[in-house]
Amino acid sequence: MTFDDALYLSLFLAGGLIAGFFVKKVISPFFRKMATSTKWAVDDLIIESIGKWLIPWFVALGAFLGWKRIPMDTKYHHWMENALMIFYVFSVTWIVARILSGMAKVHSTQGEKVVASSSIVSNIIKVIVYCIGFLVILQSLGISITPVLTALGVGGLAVALALQDTLSNLFAGIQIISTRMINHGDFIRLDSGQDGFVEDISWRYTTLRTGDNNRIIIPNSKLAGVILANYYYPDQEVLFDVSIGVDYNSDLRQVEQVTVEVLKEIQKDFADCVQSFEPFIRFQQFGDSSITLKAFLKSKTFGGQFLVKHELMKKLHRRYKDEGINIPFPVRDVYLHDAGMKS
């Protein structure tokens, strides 16, 4: 390579770098502004993904054009063309994979209950897109992909036999997502008593975040086979109750009236309560030392009920005391019989 050849190559590289900076700093912000003004989140993702490759694209093009001006064996130019083609196909594959996986996440956060936003969806999309991109590169290089597909089929069968547990978790995760009964952010409780918010459904595990910020890791195949309660399905509103015991000498009509009044006051004071719900109570049974009842309210979320219960119990205790309604504690009467002793 002569000095003039190196100079030409440097000029083309510099030209590509300048052109890339110009497009990224001058033209790209115009499209980014247009994308930001729309409500569709995907166009922002498209502009952001393409923007990461603008400068490398122009630099690679400048290097290719500069290399073409250098006199050398044709095979070296052919290698350069193949390298440029591989670079562009890989970059476009990366962009498409990122956009499609991002669209899955955006779709899962819009509207009402839809497919869970979880890493398993994004990972499957990325694997499929990258495989297609790899096959396109092989086909562009003149390599027949038929033997590759045949080898993948045979190898896939062997892998499937060796990774039965892993694949069972994978397909169980897909089944969990496709049923749409467990979604990202839902609060669920397993039949074992463990509960938490669904943080992620990956290709092998489902992660729950507990109230004390710990994590419960459950294999997807196990989760698909257990009985669980989803407190966010079909909606997030939760009907909860507070158990109360009143003295047998209490006027039950007064108890019901006072309790409902307190329930309505609490409901009005707390935004976590569903305001359209009509609070009510139901007497349950004649207990050992009290008549038990349950007071019912509805909160907007599962976690919203706890503070409401806290304040409800304090207010009921104070109001019962003011109204003369007694909340008895358990009492046991023990009778001793003297059978007498004969001398």
C-alpha positions in Angstrom: 0.0 0.0 0.0 1.5 3.4 -1.1 1.3 6.7 0.7 -1.4 7.9 -1.7 -3.5 4.7 -1.1 -3.2 5.2 2.7 -4.2 8.9 2.2 -7.3 7.9 0.2 -8.3 5.3 2.7 -7.9 7.8 5.6 -9.9 10.5 3.7 -12.8 8.0 3.1 -12.7 6.9 6.7 -12.8 10.5 7.9 -15.6 11.3 5.4 -17.6 8.4 6.7 -17.1 9.5 10.3 -18.1 13.0 9.5 -21.2 11.9 7.6 -22.2 9.6 10.4 -21.8 12.4 13.0 -23.8 14.7 10.8 -26.7 12.3 10.4 -26.7 11.3 14.1 -26.4 14.9 15.4 -28.4 16.9 12.8 -30.9 14.6 11.0 -31.6 12.0 13.7 -32.9 14.5 16.3 -35.5 15.6 13.9 -37.0 12.1 13.6 -36.5 11.5 17.3 -38.6 14.6 18.0 -41.3 13.4 15.7 -41.3 10.0 17.4 -41.5 11.5 20.9 -44.6 13.5 19.9 -46.6 10.4 19.1 -48.2 8.1 21.6 -46.8 5.0 20.0 -43.8 3.9 22.0 -42.4 1.6 19.3 -41.2 4.4 17.0 -39.0 5.7 19.8 -37.5 2.3 20.2 -36.9 2.1 16.4 -35.1 5.5 16.3 -33.0 4.7 19.3 -32.0 1.3 18.0 -31.0 2.6 14.5 -29.2 5.6 16.1 -26.7 3.3 17.8 -25.4 2.1 14.4 -25.4 5.3 12.3 -21.8 6.2 12.8 -20.5 2.6 12.5 -22.5 2.2 9.3 -21.0 5.3 7.6 -17.5 4.5 8.9 -17.7 1.0 7.5 -19.0 2.3 4.2 -16.1 4.8 4.0 -13.6 2.1 4.7 -15.1 -0.1 2.0 -15.1 2.7 -0.6 -11.5 3.7 0.3 -10.4 0.0 0.2 -12.0 -0.4 -3.3 -9.7 2.4 -4.6 -6.6 0.5 -3.6 -5.2 -1.7 -6.4 -4.8 -5.3 -5.1 -5.8 -8.8 -5.9 -9.5 -9.2 -6.5 -9.9 -11.8 -3.8 -9.1 -9.2 -1.2 -11.8 -6.9 -2.5 -14.2 -9.8 -2.4 -13.2 -10.5 1.3 -13.9 -6.9 2.1 -17.3 -7.0 0.4 -18.2 -10.2 2.4 -17.0 -8.5 5.6 -19.1 -5.4 4.9 -22.1 -7.6 4.1 -21.7 -9.6 7.3 -21.4 -6.4 9.3 -24.6 -4.9 7.9 -26.6 -8.1 8.2 -25.5 -8.5 11.8 -26.4 -4.9 12.6 -29.8 -5.1 11.0 -30.4 -8.5 12.8 -29.5 -6.8 16.1 -31.9 -3.9 15.4 -34.8 -6.2 14.4 -34.3 -8.4 17.4 -34.2 -5.5 19.8 -37.3 -3.8 18.2 -39.4 -7.0 18.2 -38.4 -8.0 21.7 -39.1 -4.4 22.8 -42.5 -4.4 21.1 -43.4 -7.5 23.2 -42.6 -5.6 26.4 -44.4 -2.4 25.2 -47.4 -4.4 24.2 -47.5 -6.1 27.6 -47.6 -2.8 29.5 -50.5 -1.3 27.5 -54.2 -1.9 27.8 -55.8 -4.4 30.1 -54.6 -7.9 31.0 -52.3 -9.1 28.1 -49.4 -11.4 27.7 -46.9 -11.1 30.6 -43.9 -8.9 30.1 -41.2 -11.4 30.8 -37.7 -12.3 29.6 -38.8 -15.6 28.1 -40.7 -13.7 25.4 -37.9 -11.4 24.6 -35.3 -14.3 24.6 -37.3 -16.5 22.3 -37.8 -13.6 19.8 -34.1 -12.8 19.9 -33.0 -16.4 19.3 -35.4 -16.7 16.3 -34.2 -13.4 14.7 -30.5 -14.2 15.3 -30.9 -17.7 13.8 -32.6 -16.2 10.7 -29.8 -13.6 10.5 -27.2 -16.3 10.7 -28.8 -18.3 7.9 -29.0 -15.1 5.7 -25.3 -14.6 6.2 -24.5 -18.2 5.3 -26.7 -18.0 2.2 -25.1 -14.7 1.2 -21.6 -16.2 1.4 -22.7 -19.0 -0.9 -22.9 -21.7 1.8 -25.8 -24.0 1.3 -28.1 -23.9 4.4 -29.8 -27.2 3.7 -27.1 -29.3 5.4 -27.1 -26.8 8.3 -30.8 -27.2 8.7 -30.5 -31.0 8.6 -27.7 -31.0 11.2 -29.8 -28.7 13.4 -32.7 -31.1 13.1 -30.7 -34.1 14.2 -28.8 -32.1 16.8 -32.0 -30.6 18.1 -33.4 -34.1 18.7 -30.3 -35.1 20.7 -30.5 -31.9 22.7 -34.2 -32.4 23.4 -33.5 -35.8 24.8 -30.6 -34.6 27.0 -32.4 -31.5 28.2 -35.9 -32.8 29.0 -36.2 -31.0 32.3 -35.0 -27.7 30.8 -37.4 -28.0 27.9 -40.2 -28.9 30.2 -39.6 -25.6 32.1 -39.3 -23.7 28.8 -42.6 -25.0 27.5 -44.3 -24.6 30.9 -43.2 -21.0 30.9 -44.7 -20.5 27.4 -47.9 -22.1 28.6 -48.1 -19.9 31.7 -47.7 -16.8 29.5 -50.1 -17.9 26.8 -52.9 -18.6 29.2 -52.6 -14.9 30.4 -53.7 -16.0 33.9 -50.4 -15.1 35.5 -48.9 -11.7 34.4 -46.0 -9.6 35.3 -46.7 -7.7 38.5 -49.5 -10.0 39.7 -49.7 -11.0 43.4 -50.1 -14.8 43.7 -50.2 -17.2 46.6 -49.2 -20.8 46.2 -50.9 -23.7 47.8 -47.8 -24.1 50.0 -48.5 -20.7 51.5 -45.7 -18.8 49.8 -46.8 -15.6 48.1 -45.3 -12.6 46.2 -45.5 -10.4 43.2 -44.5 -12.0 39.8 -41.3 -10.3 38.9 -40.2 -12.3 35.9 -41.0 -15.4 33.9 -37.8 -16.6 32.3 -37.1 -19.6 30.1 -36.6 -21.8 33.2 -37.8 -20.0 36.4 -40.5 -17.8 37.6 -39.4 -15.2 40.2 -41.6 -13.9 42.9 -40.8 -10.8 45.0 -42.0 -11.2 48.6 -43.2 -8.4 50.8 -39.8 -8.3 52.6 -38.1 -7.8 49.3 -36.7 -11.4 49.1 -37.1 -13.6 46.0 -38.8 -16.9 45.6 -37.5 -18.9 42.6 -39.9 -21.5 41.2 -39.3 -23.8 38.2 -41.9 -23.2 35.5 -42.9 -26.8 35.4 -43.6 -26.8 39.2 -45.6 -23.5 38.9 -47.7 -24.9 36.0 -48.7 -27.8 38.2 -49.7 -26.2 41.5 -52.9 -24.7 42.8 -52.5 -21.0 43.4 -54.6 -17.9 44.0 -54.0 -14.8 41.7 -55.2 -11.8 43.5 -54.9 -9.6 40.4 -56.9 -11.8 38.1 -59.3 -10.9 36.5 -58.7 -7.5 38.1 -56.7 -6.0 41.0 -59.6 -5.1 43.3 -59.6 -7.2 46.5 -62.5 -7.8 48.8 -61.1 -8.2 52.3 -62.7 -8.5 55.8 -61.9 -7.9 59.4 -63.1 -10.4 62.0 -64.7 -8.9 65.2 -66.3 -10.4 68.3 -68.9 -8.5 70.4 -70.4 -9.2 73.8 -73.6 -11.4 73.9 -75.4 -8.5 75.7 -74.8 -6.2 72.7 -77.6 -4.8 70.6 -76.8 -6.4 67.2 -78.7 -3.8 65.3 -76.6 -1.1 66.9 -73.5 -3.1 66.3 -74.3 -3.4 62.6 -75.2 0.3 62.3 -72.1 1.6 64.1 -69.8 -0.8 62.2 -71.1 0.2 58.8 -70.8 3.9 59.7 -67.1 3.3 60.6 -66.6 1.3 57.3 -68.0 4.2 55.2 -65.8 6.8 57.0 -62.7 4.7 56.4 -63.6 4.1 52.8 -64.1 7.9 52.3 -60.8 8.7 53.9 -58.6 6.2 52.0 -57.9 6.5 48.3 -56.9 2.8 48.3 -60.5 1.9 48.9 -62.9 1.3 46.0 -65.3 4.2 46.5 -68.2 2.7 44.5 -68.3 -0.4 46.8 -71.0 -0.6 49.5 -69.5 -1.7 52.8 -71.4 -4.3 54.8 -71.1 -6.8 57.7 -72.2 -10.3 58.2 -72.7 -12.0 61.6 -70.9 -15.4 61.5 -71.5 -17.5 64.6 -72.1 -17.7 68.3 -68.7 -18.2 69.7 -67.5 -19.4 73.1 -67.3 -15.9 74.5 -68.6 -13.5 71.8 -70.8 -13.2 68.7 -68.4 -13.0 65.8 -68.9 -10.9 62.7 -66.9 -9.9 59.6 -66.7 -6.3 58.2 -66.1 -6.2 54.5 -64.4 -3.5 52.4 -62.8 -3.5 48.9 -59.3 -2.1 48.1 -57.9 -1.3 44.7 -54.9 -3.5 45.1 -53.9 -6.4 47.3 -51.3 -4.4 49.2 -53.7 -1.5 49.8 -55.8 -3.4 52.3 -53.2 -3.6 55.0 -53.1 0.1 56.0 -56.9 0.2 55.7 -57.2 -2.7 58.1 -54.8 -1.0 60.5 -56.8 2.2 60.7 -60.2 0.3 60.6 -59.3 -1.7 63.7 -58.2 1.4 65.6 -61.3 3.4 64.7 -63.7 0.5 65.4 -62.1 -0.1 68.8 -62.5 3.6 69.7 -66.1 3.9 68.4 -67.2 0.7 70.1 -65.8 2.1 73.4 -67.7 5.3 72.9 -71.0 3.5 72.0 -70.7 1.1 74.9 -70.2 -2.0 72.7 -67.9 -4.5 74.5 -65.3 -6.6 72.8 -64.9 -9.5 75.2 -61.8 -11.5 75.7 -62.1 -15.3 76.1 -63.4 -16.4 79.5 -63.6 -19.9 81.0 -65.6 -20.9 84.0 -64.3 -23.8 85.9 -66.6 -25.8 88.2 -65.1 -28.0 90.9 -67.4 -30.7 92.3 -66.6 -32.2 95.7 -67.7 -35.8 95.5 -66.9 -36.3 99.3 -64.9 -39.0 100.9 -66.3 -41.9 102.9 -64.5 -42.9 106.0 
